Amino acid sequence: MSGRTQARARPERTCVGCRERAAKSDLLRIVAVEDECVPDPRGTLPGRGAYVHSAVVCLDQAVRRRAFPRALRSAGVLDTTELRNALAAEAEATP
């Protein structure tokens, strides 16, 4: 043994709201289904995805900067009400 520790590479993604890099497991994947942003916590829905922190502040920044249509390559405005409700429910569940 050489005594070196091997650090496992962890995939990183950038939050479209605050533009900070974080581990993929710390961010929530968002996909566009028709004209709506839908959370994809398991990361299995088909299509292009965007990542955001599980904080309403990052969601607000992403909406204000119009980051979701750009990141998901969608024409027009995407509805984020379901996403906002999911983040609010997660914030209430977390103590």
C-alpha positions as CSV (number, residue, x, y, z in Angstrom):
1,M,0.0,0.0,0.0
2,S,1.3,3.4,-0.9
3,G,-0.6,5.2,1.9
4,R,-2.5,7.4,-0.5
5,T,-6.2,7.9,0.0
6,Q,-8.3,7.7,-3.0
7,A,-11.0,10.3,-3.2
8,R,-14.0,9.2,-5.2
9,A,-15.0,11.6,-7.9
10,R,-18.5,13.1,-7.2
11,P,-20.4,14.6,-10.1
12,E,-21.0,18.3,-9.8
13,R,-23.7,20.5,-11.3
14,T,-24.4,24.2,-11.3
15,C,-27.5,25.6,-9.7
16,V,-29.3,27.7,-12.3
17,G,-30.5,30.1,-9.6
18,C,-27.4,31.1,-7.6
19,R,-24.9,29.8,-10.2
20,E,-22.9,27.9,-7.5
21,R,-21.4,24.5,-8.1
22,A,-22.5,21.7,-5.8
23,A,-22.6,18.0,-5.7
24,K,-25.3,16.5,-7.9
25,S,-26.8,14.8,-4.9
26,D,-27.3,18.2,-3.1
27,L,-29.3,19.7,-6.0
28,L,-32.8,19.0,-7.3
29,R,-33.2,18.1,-11.0
30,I,-35.9,19.9,-12.9
31,V,-37.3,18.8,-16.2
32,A,-39.8,20.4,-18.6
33,V,-43.0,18.5,-19.2
34,E,-45.1,20.3,-21.8
35,D,-45.1,23.9,-20.5
36,E,-44.4,23.2,-16.9
37,C,-41.3,22.7,-14.7
38,V,-41.5,19.5,-12.8
39,P,-39.2,18.3,-10.0
40,D,-37.4,15.1,-10.7
41,P,-35.9,14.0,-7.3
42,R,-35.0,10.5,-8.6
43,G,-33.4,11.8,-11.7
44,T,-35.1,9.4,-14.0
45,L,-37.5,11.5,-16.1
46,P,-36.5,11.7,-19.8
47,G,-35.3,14.9,-21.3
48,R,-33.0,17.7,-20.6
49,G,-32.6,18.7,-17.0
50,A,-31.6,21.7,-15.0
51,Y,-30.5,21.7,-11.4
52,V,-31.4,24.0,-8.5
53,H,-30.8,24.1,-4.8
54,S,-33.8,23.0,-2.7
55,A,-34.3,26.6,-1.5
56,V,-37.0,29.1,-2.5
57,V,-34.4,31.8,-2.8
58,C,-32.6,29.9,-5.6
59,L,-35.9,29.2,-7.3
60,D,-36.8,32.9,-7.2
61,Q,-33.4,33.9,-8.7
62,A,-33.8,31.3,-11.5
63,V,-37.3,32.6,-12.4
64,R,-36.2,36.2,-12.3
65,R,-33.2,35.5,-14.5
66,R,-35.4,33.3,-16.9
67,A,-32.9,30.5,-16.4
68,F,-35.3,27.6,-16.8
69,P,-36.4,28.2,-20.4
70,R,-32.8,28.8,-21.4
71,A,-31.4,25.7,-19.5
72,L,-34.1,23.4,-20.7
73,R,-34.1,24.8,-24.2
74,S,-37.8,25.5,-24.2
75,A,-39.5,28.2,-26.2
76,G,-41.7,30.4,-24.1
77,V,-42.4,30.8,-20.4
78,L,-42.5,27.7,-18.2
79,D,-45.0,27.4,-15.3
80,T,-43.2,26.9,-11.9
81,T,-46.1,26.6,-9.5
82,E,-45.8,22.8,-9.0
83,L,-42.1,23.2,-8.4
84,R,-42.6,26.0,-5.9
85,N,-45.2,23.9,-4.1
86,A,-42.8,21.0,-3.9
87,L,-40.0,23.1,-2.5
88,A,-42.3,24.7,0.1
89,A,-43.5,21.2,1.2
90,E,-39.9,20.0,1.5
91,A,-39.0,23.1,3.5
92,E,-41.9,22.4,5.9
93,A,-40.9,18.7,6.3
94,T,-37.3,19.6,7.1
95,P,-37.0,20.7,10.8
